[in-house]
Amino acid sequence: MERALAELPERHRAVVELRDVHGLDGAEVCMLLDLTPANQRVLLHRGRARLRVILEEAIA
């Protein structure tokens, strides 16, 4: 998982790690990374989608 996360772009990785690894909520992530709620949701969605592809490729 760490290798897969390392392949994500920096901003995607930061949002995914804070939300899914550390369990922060969206408002906390927005505050820490100075993001709008909409931008945080987009980065999270794209980061999770890319992470899914990376992990699927790794097990195929």
N, C-alpha and C positions, 0 to 999 in steps of 0.2 A: 504494500500500500504506500509506503514512504517513497519508493521509486516512482510509482504512478503519480503521486502528488507532485513530486519534483519535476515531472514533465509538463505540468500545467503552467500557463503564463503566471507571472508573479501575483497580479491582482486577483485572478481566479483562485489561485492556490490559497491566498490569504483568507478570502471569504469562505471557501470550502472548509479550510482547517478550523477557522473560528466557529463556524456554525456546526459542522458535522463531527469534528474531532473534540473540540473544547466545549461544545454545547451552548455557546452564546446565542442570544436571540437576535433578531434582525436589527432592532434598535441599538443594541450594544455594538454590533459590528459597524453600523453606520457611524456611530460616535467615534469608535476607535480608528476607523479608516477614513473618516471625513467623506462619507458617501451619502447620496440621497437614497431614500428607501427604494425607489425604482431602480437605481443603478445597482444597488446591493442585490436585488432580486435577479437582475439580468446576469450579473457576474456569477451568482450562485447557480443559476440555471445552466449557463454555459459551462461553468467549471464542472458541475456534476455530469453533464452530458459528455464532455471530453474525457473525464475520469472513467466513465462507464465504457467508452470506446477503448481506452488504453487498457483497462482491466480485461475486457473481452478478448482483445488481441493477445494479451499475455497468456490466457488460458487456452487459446485456440491452437 
